[in-house]
Amino acid sequence: MTLPWIGPVDLSVSAKGKLANQTDVAVNGSVSSLEIVEESIHDISFEGRASRDSVTAVVSIADPNYRAEVKSEISFTQSLLVVSELWFHNFD
């Protein structure tokens, strides 16, 4: 897959679950490589889950030159709650 603003991307994705009134969907995937501003980043994995009550997502970059982990959770119960955590290592 090639996106004009990103460059070449090699990825795989799988999804499983139910939609409609009883929403419960899990998504998992990996990006073996992508190019941003002429820099290649490798070994990216992601997983997420959407239910009637919340959405969670985790993205991890295991590339030794661009290590990062991003976790986000949005809860729709009672009041809206958003929690995000970011860790970056070697992003210059």
Secondary structure, DSSP 8 states (H G I E B T S, - for coil): -EETTTEEEEEEEEEEEE-GGG-EEEEEEEEEEEEETTEEEEEEEEEEEEESSEEEEEEEE--TTSEEEEEEEEE-SSS-EEEEEEEEES--
